[in-house]
């Protein structure tokens, strides 16, 4: 996205604003100073309303940062790399890698609306307290408006429509229930298309009746419908191209062998120093005390652990257990294994040969095959950039 200005950072995550943010904040300030505050707290000078309107708009901007920061910090806690947070006219977007589990996807998606609802509730409670204790109508009106906007933001974002947070929540729940991430993404996309069109129609009908806010609802509805449709088409096209790229190949032709393994009982700091430092791989298989495979761990999850906790956490605490991994035989068709990825937990694929770990197929291995075959080129990233669950757009 062009026209970005860095405005700060939250615990190391850069926060930037699109050029459209000052314009939308000016509209909010104008509405607050011109209608909301004079209606509840009449009798003040125009300059007082203007200053209060600007303050209210800035507090709303800070509320959007809190919403997106909740996404970003929850993702980092789950070991998901976060690139930045961007505010723009229709809300905000947090750029991050795709969550590796349905549980992590759910936690990241729901954190933003929960933060907005909590902030809204606290602000409304503050307005009630100020009214009861001091009776100052101007700050009561501003706090009440700010609290209502945060509650609206939280509730609206929980609609089950991609790319809203509620659509990501729906996708995570369907992913958990069906064990099929791509199917869940397509279902969330269809839901987003339907709900987006419903919002657009309601907005048009409201606008036709003379309510100017209906135009804003129509724009958001169209944005939701178009973005959801684009994500759904990307997911379908990506799967079709990937199937063609690996058609006819056996698992053994894609796997990395021999497998680099590490002890599951090591602490994170020891594992990073003694095992991870000796390899350039991003995913390592783990073995138990008897040398049997017990799961896999992504090194980025270990690196995301704060240094103060690395000596207390065991690697197995951050690993995907063997029971949740996708297992395959060396001579299986790769397309057949990819079709059941959901039921086994997704990539990487552990290749078992006679009860022992013979190899591993990572996302990098699949991407290598995908890029090698001309039939699989194109569509490498969903609309908006990054993985299908990566960017989050929160109107």
MIFILUM-867837 format. One record per residue (C-alpha): x, y, z; residue number from 1. Coordinates in nm, 3 decimals. Each point is the difference from the previous one (the first is absolute). Layout:
+---------+---------+---------+------+
|      xx |      yy |      zz | voke |
+---------+---------+---------+------+
|       X |       Y |       Z |  NUM |
...
+---------+---------+---------+------+
//
This chain:
+---------+---------+---------+------+
|      xx |      yy |      zz | voke |
+---------+---------+---------+------+
|   0.000 |   0.000 |   0.000 |    1 |
|   0.148 |   0.333 |  -0.110 |    2 |
|  -0.010 |   0.332 |   0.185 |    3 |
|   0.087 |  -0.137 |   0.345 |    4 |
|   0.140 |   0.198 |   0.294 |    5 |
|   0.148 |  -0.166 |   0.306 |    6 |
|  -0.166 |   0.138 |   0.314 |    7 |
|   0.162 |  -0.216 |   0.267 |    8 |
|   0.036 |  -0.357 |   0.122 |    9 |
|  -0.155 |  -0.235 |   0.257 |   10 |
|   0.252 |  -0.233 |   0.163 |   11 |
|   0.215 |  -0.001 |  -0.309 |   12 |
|  -0.285 |  -0.028 |  -0.253 |   13 |
|   0.002 |   0.297 |  -0.236 |   14 |
|  -0.326 |   0.195 |  -0.025 |   15 |
|  -0.056 |   0.200 |  -0.317 |   16 |
|  -0.286 |   0.203 |  -0.142 |   17 |
|  -0.130 |   0.040 |  -0.353 |   18 |
|  -0.054 |   0.352 |  -0.134 |   19 |
|  -0.376 |  -0.063 |   0.019 |   20 |
|   0.008 |  -0.020 |   0.383 |   21 |
|   0.016 |   0.379 |   0.060 |   22 |
|  -0.295 |   0.045 |  -0.236 |   23 |
|  -0.223 |  -0.251 |   0.176 |   24 |
|   0.104 |   0.133 |   0.341 |   25 |
|  -0.093 |   0.350 |  -0.118 |   26 |
|  -0.347 |  -0.129 |  -0.095 |   27 |
|  -0.042 |  -0.159 |   0.344 |   28 |
|   0.116 |   0.320 |   0.171 |   29 |
|  -0.243 |   0.205 |  -0.210 |   30 |
|  -0.295 |  -0.226 |   0.083 |   31 |
|   0.088 |  -0.007 |   0.370 |   32 |
|   0.048 |   0.378 |   0.024 |   33 |
|  -0.289 |   0.093 |  -0.226 |   34 |
|  -0.275 |  -0.237 |   0.118 |   35 |
|   0.073 |  -0.239 |   0.286 |   36 |
|   0.153 |   0.235 |   0.258 |   37 |
|  -0.231 |   0.301 |  -0.059 |   38 |
|  -0.305 |  -0.226 |   0.024 |   39 |
|   0.102 |  -0.141 |   0.341 |   40 |
|   0.195 |   0.295 |   0.144 |   41 |
|  -0.147 |   0.321 |  -0.148 |   42 |
|   0.110 |   0.353 |   0.076 |   43 |
|   0.376 |  -0.018 |  -0.058 |   44 |
|   0.205 |   0.210 |  -0.239 |   45 |
|   0.068 |  -0.149 |  -0.348 |   46 |
|   0.374 |  -0.016 |   0.072 |   47 |
|  -0.066 |  -0.224 |   0.303 |   48 |
|  -0.200 |  -0.242 |  -0.213 |   49 |
|   0.273 |   0.006 |  -0.267 |   50 |
|   0.276 |  -0.081 |   0.250 |   51 |
|  -0.210 |  -0.273 |   0.163 |   52 |
|  -0.079 |  -0.145 |  -0.342 |   53 |
|   0.369 |  -0.024 |  -0.092 |   54 |
|   0.082 |  -0.158 |   0.339 |   55 |
|  -0.279 |  -0.253 |  -0.046 |   56 |
|   0.121 |  -0.090 |  -0.350 |   57 |
|   0.356 |  -0.048 |   0.127 |   58 |
|  -0.128 |  -0.224 |   0.280 |   59 |
|  -0.189 |  -0.205 |  -0.259 |   60 |
|   0.323 |  -0.033 |  -0.199 |   61 |
|   0.174 |  -0.123 |   0.316 |   62 |
|  -0.285 |  -0.251 |   0.042 |   63 |
|   0.068 |  -0.138 |  -0.348 |   64 |
|   0.367 |  -0.040 |   0.094 |   65 |
|  -0.105 |  -0.194 |   0.312 |   66 |
|  -0.219 |  -0.228 |  -0.216 |   67 |
|   0.279 |  -0.077 |  -0.244 |   68 |
|   0.265 |  -0.024 |   0.272 |   69 |
|  -0.210 |  -0.273 |   0.163 |   70 |
|   0.020 |  -0.199 |  -0.324 |   71 |
|   0.373 |   0.060 |  -0.035 |   72 |
|   0.099 |  -0.079 |   0.359 |   73 |
|  -0.221 |  -0.311 |   0.013 |   74 |
|   0.161 |  -0.122 |  -0.322 |   75 |
|   0.349 |   0.058 |   0.135 |   76 |
|  -0.089 |  -0.184 |   0.320 |   77 |
|  -0.105 |  -0.295 |  -0.217 |   78 |
|   0.335 |   0.008 |  -0.180 |   79 |
|  -0.137 |   0.156 |  -0.321 |   80 |
|   0.232 |   0.261 |  -0.155 |   81 |
|  -0.167 |   0.342 |  -0.034 |   82 |
|   0.126 |   0.253 |  -0.252 |   83 |
|  -0.196 |   0.318 |   0.072 |   84 |
|  -0.335 |   0.164 |   0.072 |   85 |
|  -0.158 |   0.237 |  -0.251 |   86 |
|  -0.293 |   0.233 |   0.064 |   87 |
|  -0.206 |   0.116 |  -0.296 |   88 |
|  -0.341 |   0.144 |  -0.092 |   89 |
|  -0.200 |  -0.318 |   0.069 |   90 |
|   0.176 |  -0.094 |   0.323 |   91 |
|   0.325 |  -0.189 |   0.039 |   92 |
|   0.209 |  -0.288 |  -0.127 |   93 |
|   0.258 |  -0.211 |   0.182 |   94 |
|   0.246 |  -0.177 |  -0.229 |   95 |
|   0.115 |  -0.333 |   0.138 |   96 |
|   0.086 |  -0.354 |  -0.108 |   97 |
|  -0.274 |  -0.261 |  -0.018 |   98 |
|  -0.085 |  -0.162 |   0.335 |   99 |
|   0.112 |  -0.361 |   0.010 |  100 |
|  -0.290 |  -0.132 |   0.209 |  101 |
|  -0.373 |   0.065 |   0.022 |  102 |
|   0.041 |   0.089 |   0.366 |  103 |
|   0.255 |   0.271 |  -0.079 |  104 |
|  -0.215 |   0.133 |  -0.285 |  105 |
|  -0.302 |   0.024 |   0.231 |  106 |
|   0.195 |   0.177 |   0.274 |  107 |
|   0.147 |   0.256 |  -0.240 |  108 |
|  -0.335 |   0.067 |  -0.170 |  109 |
|  -0.207 |   0.045 |   0.316 |  110 |
|   0.255 |   0.212 |   0.187 |  111 |
|  -0.072 |   0.320 |  -0.192 |  112 |
|  -0.380 |   0.009 |   0.050 |  113 |
|   0.041 |  -0.098 |   0.365 |  114 |
|   0.243 |   0.287 |   0.052 |  115 |
|  -0.247 |   0.242 |  -0.161 |  116 |
|  -0.291 |  -0.129 |   0.207 |  117 |
|   0.198 |   0.022 |   0.323 |  118 |
|   0.122 |   0.348 |  -0.086 |  119 |
|  -0.352 |   0.105 |  -0.095 |  120 |
|  -0.147 |  -0.135 |   0.322 |  121 |
|   0.266 |   0.171 |   0.211 |  122 |
|  -0.054 |   0.331 |  -0.181 |  123 |
|  -0.378 |  -0.014 |   0.042 |  124 |
|   0.048 |  -0.083 |   0.369 |  125 |
|   0.230 |   0.302 |   0.025 |  126 |
|  -0.269 |   0.219 |  -0.157 |  127 |
|  -0.256 |  -0.125 |   0.253 |  128 |
|   0.244 |   0.062 |   0.284 |  129 |
|   0.081 |   0.354 |  -0.112 |  130 |
|  -0.370 |   0.079 |  -0.040 |  131 |
|  -0.084 |  -0.134 |   0.346 |  132 |
|   0.294 |   0.164 |   0.179 |  133 |
|   0.047 |   0.330 |  -0.182 |  134 |
|  -0.285 |   0.043 |  -0.245 |  135 |
|   0.230 |   0.143 |  -0.269 |  136 |
|  -0.201 |  -0.045 |  -0.317 |  137 |
|   0.280 |   0.065 |  -0.251 |  138 |
|   0.240 |  -0.278 |   0.112 |  139 |
|  -0.299 |  -0.228 |   0.061 |  140 |
|  -0.114 |   0.052 |  -0.359 |  141 |
|   0.350 |  -0.061 |  -0.137 |  142 |
|   0.061 |  -0.312 |   0.209 |  143 |
|  -0.345 |  -0.134 |  -0.083 |  144 |
|   0.058 |   0.051 |  -0.371 |  145 |
|   0.345 |  -0.159 |   0.015 |  146 |
|  -0.131 |  -0.298 |   0.196 |  147 |
|  -0.286 |  -0.050 |  -0.242 |  148 |
|   0.236 |   0.012 |  -0.299 |  149 |
|   0.224 |  -0.265 |   0.158 |  150 |
|  -0.295 |  -0.227 |   0.078 |  151 |
|  -0.123 |   0.045 |  -0.359 |  152 |
|   0.348 |  -0.078 |  -0.131 |  153 |
|   0.022 |  -0.318 |   0.208 |  154 |
|  -0.349 |  -0.125 |  -0.083 |  155 |
|   0.023 |   0.081 |  -0.372 |  156 |
|   0.335 |  -0.175 |  -0.031 |  157 |
|  -0.151 |  -0.317 |   0.146 |  158 |
|  -0.229 |  -0.042 |  -0.301 |  159 |
|   0.089 |  -0.340 |  -0.156 |  160 |
|   0.127 |   0.153 |  -0.321 |  161 |
|   0.353 |  -0.006 |  -0.140 |  162 |
|   0.203 |   0.225 |   0.018 |  163 |
|  -0.159 |   0.115 |   0.329 |  164 |
|   0.128 |  -0.158 |   0.320 |  165 |
|  -0.323 |  -0.198 |   0.032 |  166 |
|   0.077 |  -0.161 |  -0.336 |  167 |
|   0.342 |  -0.102 |   0.130 |  168 |
|  -0.165 |  -0.138 |   0.314 |  169 |
|  -0.242 |  -0.199 |  -0.217 |  170 |
|   0.289 |  -0.128 |  -0.209 |  171 |
|   0.192 |  -0.108 |   0.311 |  172 |
|  -0.303 |  -0.184 |   0.143 |  173 |
|  -0.067 |  -0.178 |  -0.331 |  174 |
|   0.370 |  -0.083 |  -0.030 |  175 |
|  -0.006 |  -0.153 |   0.349 |  176 |
|  -0.319 |  -0.199 |  -0.066 |  177 |
|   0.079 |  -0.124 |  -0.352 |  178 |
|   0.380 |  -0.011 |   0.028 |  179 |
|   0.001 |   0.155 |  -0.348 |  180 |
|   0.143 |   0.350 |  -0.014 |  181 |
|  -0.066 |   0.070 |  -0.368 |  182 |
|  -0.360 |  -0.116 |   0.022 |  183 |
|  -0.049 |   0.227 |   0.301 |  184 |
|   0.149 |   0.293 |  -0.189 |  185 |
|  -0.235 |  -0.053 |  -0.294 |  186 |
|  -0.302 |  -0.024 |   0.233 |  187 |
|   0.098 |   0.323 |   0.178 |  188 |
|   0.041 |   0.166 |  -0.339 |  189 |
|  -0.352 |  -0.102 |  -0.107 |  190 |
|  -0.138 |   0.132 |   0.330 |  191 |
|   0.182 |   0.329 |  -0.057 |  192 |
|  -0.147 |   0.037 |  -0.346 |  193 |
|  -0.356 |  -0.056 |   0.123 |  194 |
|   0.026 |   0.225 |   0.306 |  195 |
|   0.183 |   0.269 |  -0.196 |  196 |
|  -0.277 |   0.017 |  -0.259 |  197 |
|  -0.265 |   0.009 |   0.275 |  198 |
|   0.179 |   0.293 |   0.164 |  199 |
|   0.029 |   0.178 |  -0.335 |  200 |
|  -0.373 |  -0.040 |  -0.070 |  201 |
|  -0.094 |   0.116 |   0.351 |  202 |
|   0.230 |   0.297 |  -0.039 |  203 |
|  -0.157 |   0.097 |  -0.331 |  204 |
|  -0.354 |  -0.030 |   0.137 |  205 |
|   0.098 |   0.210 |   0.302 |  206 |
|   0.164 |   0.263 |  -0.218 |  207 |
|  -0.305 |   0.008 |  -0.231 |  208 |
|  -0.210 |   0.090 |   0.303 |  209 |
|   0.212 |   0.305 |   0.065 |  210 |
|   0.246 |  -0.136 |   0.260 |  211 |
|   0.350 |   0.102 |  -0.114 |  212 |
|   0.164 |  -0.270 |   0.213 |  213 |
|  -0.150 |  -0.261 |  -0.232 |  214 |
|   0.251 |   0.099 |  -0.269 |  215 |
|   0.285 |  -0.089 |   0.235 |  216 |
|  -0.160 |  -0.337 |   0.078 |  217 |
|  -0.043 |  -0.068 |  -0.372 |  218 |
|   0.368 |   0.072 |  -0.067 |  219 |
|   0.112 |  -0.231 |   0.282 |  220 |
|  -0.239 |  -0.273 |  -0.118 |  221 |
|   0.135 |   0.015 |  -0.355 |  222 |
|   0.356 |  -0.007 |   0.133 |  223 |
|  -0.073 |  -0.309 |   0.211 |  224 |
|  -0.173 |  -0.180 |  -0.290 |  225 |
|   0.276 |   0.077 |  -0.253 |  226 |
|   0.285 |  -0.090 |   0.236 |  227 |
|  -0.168 |  -0.323 |   0.115 |  228 |
|  -0.063 |  -0.102 |  -0.360 |  229 |
|   0.362 |   0.067 |  -0.092 |  230 |
|   0.129 |  -0.209 |   0.293 |  231 |
|  -0.235 |  -0.285 |  -0.088 |  232 |
|   0.106 |   0.001 |  -0.367 |  233 |
|   0.365 |   0.011 |   0.102 |  234 |
|  -0.040 |  -0.304 |   0.227 |  235 |
|  -0.176 |  -0.198 |  -0.273 |  236 |
|   0.251 |   0.098 |  -0.268 |  237 |
|   0.296 |  -0.067 |   0.226 |  238 |
|  -0.119 |  -0.352 |   0.078 |  239 |
|  -0.066 |  -0.081 |  -0.367 |  240 |
|   0.345 |   0.126 |  -0.104 |  241 |
|   0.175 |  -0.181 |   0.283 |  242 |
|  -0.171 |  -0.329 |  -0.090 |  243 |
|   0.117 |   0.033 |  -0.360 |  244 |
|   0.354 |   0.089 |   0.105 |  245 |
|   0.048 |  -0.318 |   0.208 |  246 |
|  -0.219 |  -0.239 |  -0.199 |  247 |
|   0.164 |  -0.339 |  -0.045 |  248 |
|   0.278 |   0.063 |   0.254 |  249 |
|   0.066 |  -0.232 |   0.294 |  250 |
|   0.065 |   0.119 |   0.353 |  251 |
|   0.357 |  -0.122 |  -0.020 |  252 |
|   0.062 |   0.241 |  -0.291 |  253 |
|  -0.093 |   0.299 |   0.216 |  254 |
|   0.138 |  -0.091 |   0.341 |  255 |
|   0.318 |   0.126 |   0.163 |  256 |
|   0.223 |  -0.285 |   0.115 |  257 |
|   0.184 |  -0.077 |   0.221 |  258 |
|  -0.206 |   0.171 |   0.266 |  259 |
|   0.159 |   0.233 |   0.255 |  260 |
|  -0.151 |  -0.080 |   0.339 |  261 |
|   0.032 |   0.147 |   0.347 |  262 |
|  -0.081 |  -0.119 |   0.355 |  263 |
|  -0.347 |   0.109 |   0.111 |  264 |
|   0.104 |   0.038 |   0.363 |  265 |
|   0.253 |   0.278 |  -0.055 |  266 |
|  -0.082 |   0.351 |   0.116 |  267 |
|  -0.055 |   0.258 |  -0.271 |  268 |
|   0.332 |   0.178 |   0.056 |  269 |
|   0.195 |  -0.327 |  -0.010 |  270 |
|  -0.183 |  -0.118 |  -0.311 |  271 |
|   0.067 |   0.327 |  -0.184 |  272 |
|   0.369 |  -0.007 |   0.091 |  273 |
|   0.075 |  -0.373 |  -0.035 |  274 |
|  -0.236 |  -0.114 |  -0.279 |  275 |
|  -0.152 |   0.288 |  -0.196 |  276 |
|   0.331 |   0.183 |  -0.039 |  277 |
|   0.142 |  -0.299 |  -0.189 |  278 |
|  -0.259 |   0.002 |  -0.279 |  279 |
|  -0.173 |   0.241 |  -0.236 |  280 |
|  -0.330 |  -0.186 |   0.011 |  281 |
|  -0.307 |   0.182 |   0.128 |  282 |
|  -0.181 |  -0.313 |   0.125 |  283 |
|   0.159 |  -0.280 |   0.202 |  284 |
|  -0.132 |  -0.339 |   0.104 |  285 |
|   0.017 |  -0.091 |   0.369 |  286 |
|   0.080 |  -0.334 |   0.163 |  287 |
|  -0.075 |  -0.129 |   0.349 |  288 |
|   0.236 |  -0.170 |   0.246 |  289 |
|  -0.027 |  -0.328 |  -0.194 |  290 |
|   0.083 |   0.162 |  -0.333 |  291 |
|  -0.353 |  -0.025 |  -0.138 |  292 |
|  -0.147 |   0.295 |  -0.194 |  293 |
|  -0.229 |   0.205 |   0.224 |  294 |
|  -0.091 |   0.301 |  -0.211 |  295 |
|   0.137 |   0.307 |  -0.178 |  296 |
|   0.090 |   0.353 |   0.104 |  297 |
|   0.034 |   0.321 |  -0.200 |  298 |
|   0.312 |   0.192 |   0.089 |  299 |
|  -0.176 |   0.334 |  -0.038 |  300 |
|  -0.226 |  -0.095 |   0.290 |  301 |
|   0.304 |  -0.070 |   0.216 |  302 |
|   0.171 |   0.323 |  -0.107 |  303 |
|  -0.315 |   0.197 |   0.090 |  304 |
|   0.019 |  -0.113 |   0.365 |  305 |
|   0.130 |   0.284 |   0.221 |  306 |
|   0.354 |  -0.063 |   0.120 |  307 |
|  -0.114 |   0.000 |   0.361 |  308 |
|  -0.228 |  -0.301 |  -0.061 |  309 |
|   0.228 |  -0.205 |  -0.225 |  310 |
|   0.163 |  -0.175 |   0.295 |  311 |
|  -0.333 |  -0.104 |   0.150 |  312 |
|  -0.184 |  -0.130 |  -0.310 |  313 |
|   0.066 |  -0.341 |  -0.153 |  314 |
|   0.000 |  -0.033 |  -0.376 |  315 |
|  -0.283 |  -0.254 |   0.016 |  316 |
|  -0.221 |   0.268 |   0.159 |  317 |
|   0.012 |   0.195 |  -0.328 |  318 |
|  -0.001 |  -0.297 |  -0.238 |  319 |
|  -0.271 |  -0.162 |  -0.208 |  320 |
|  -0.038 |  -0.353 |   0.142 |  321 |
|   0.023 |  -0.305 |  -0.223 |  322 |
|  -0.372 |  -0.067 |   0.044 |  323 |
|  -0.076 |   0.332 |  -0.172 |  324 |
|   0.252 |  -0.041 |  -0.282 |  325 |
|  -0.071 |  -0.125 |  -0.351 |  326 |
|   0.167 |  -0.338 |  -0.054 |  327 |
|   0.073 |  -0.158 |  -0.337 |  328 |
|   0.177 |  -0.297 |  -0.156 |  329 |
|   0.288 |   0.066 |  -0.244 |  330 |
|  -0.179 |  -0.150 |  -0.301 |  331 |
|  -0.333 |   0.184 |   0.048 |  332 |
|  -0.113 |   0.247 |  -0.264 |  333 |
|   0.067 |   0.351 |   0.122 |  334 |
|  -0.338 |   0.125 |  -0.123 |  335 |
|  -0.178 |  -0.261 |   0.214 |  336 |
|   0.194 |   0.109 |   0.308 |  337 |
|  -0.068 |   0.367 |  -0.065 |  338 |
|  -0.373 |  -0.071 |  -0.027 |  339 |
|  -0.004 |  -0.138 |   0.352 |  340 |
|   0.229 |   0.266 |   0.151 |  341 |
|  -0.289 |   0.139 |   0.201 |  342 |
|  -0.076 |  -0.329 |   0.177 |  343 |
|   0.364 |  -0.031 |   0.102 |  344 |
|   0.066 |   0.355 |   0.107 |  345 |
|   0.169 |   0.139 |  -0.313 |  346 |
|   0.362 |   0.051 |  -0.094 |  347 |
|   0.260 |  -0.120 |   0.063 |  348 |
|  -0.052 |  -0.362 |  -0.105 |  349 |
|   0.196 |  -0.264 |   0.191 |  350 |
|   0.101 |  -0.289 |  -0.225 |  351 |
|  -0.007 |  -0.325 |   0.195 |  352 |
|   0.185 |  -0.300 |  -0.144 |  353 |
|  -0.040 |  -0.322 |   0.194 |  354 |
|  -0.062 |   0.175 |   0.332 |  355 |
|   0.293 |   0.238 |  -0.032 |  356 |
|   0.014 |   0.359 |  -0.119 |  357 |
|   0.126 |  -0.013 |  -0.357 |  358 |
|  -0.048 |   0.361 |  -0.106 |  359 |
|  -0.200 |   0.319 |   0.036 |  360 |
|  -0.195 |   0.209 |  -0.250 |  361 |
|  -0.016 |   0.368 |   0.098 |  362 |
|  -0.180 |   0.296 |  -0.150 |  363 |
|   0.332 |   0.096 |  -0.159 |  364 |
|   0.018 |  -0.337 |  -0.178 |  365 |
|  -0.354 |   0.042 |  -0.137 |  366 |
|   0.075 |   0.356 |  -0.108 |  367 |
|   0.313 |  -0.121 |  -0.180 |  368 |
|  -0.203 |  -0.252 |  -0.200 |  369 |
|  -0.271 |   0.258 |  -0.059 |  370 |
|   0.244 |   0.251 |  -0.147 |  371 |
|   0.184 |  -0.260 |  -0.207 |  372 |
|  -0.313 |  -0.097 |  -0.193 |  373 |
|  -0.124 |   0.277 |  -0.236 |  374 |
|  -0.357 |  -0.119 |   0.057 |  375 |
|   0.029 |   0.101 |   0.363 |  376 |
|   0.126 |   0.352 |  -0.052 |  377 |
|  -0.211 |   0.301 |   0.095 |  378 |
|  -0.231 |   0.063 |   0.288 |  379 |
|   0.281 |  -0.027 |   0.254 |  380 |
|  -0.166 |   0.238 |   0.244 |  381 |
|  -0.358 |   0.083 |   0.083 |  382 |
|  -0.151 |   0.343 |  -0.057 |  383 |
|   0.169 |   0.251 |   0.226 |  384 |
|   0.328 |  -0.192 |   0.020 |  385 |
|   0.120 |  -0.272 |   0.237 |  386 |
|  -0.168 |  -0.324 |   0.098 |  387 |
|  -0.372 |  -0.064 |  -0.013 |  388 |
|  -0.031 |   0.063 |   0.371 |  389 |
|   0.271 |   0.257 |   0.007 |  390 |
|  -0.120 |   0.356 |  -0.051 |  391 |
|  -0.298 |   0.100 |   0.209 |  392 |
|  -0.229 |   0.281 |  -0.112 |  393 |
|  -0.219 |   0.149 |   0.270 |  394 |
|  -0.252 |   0.262 |  -0.109 |  395 |
+---------+---------+---------+------+
//
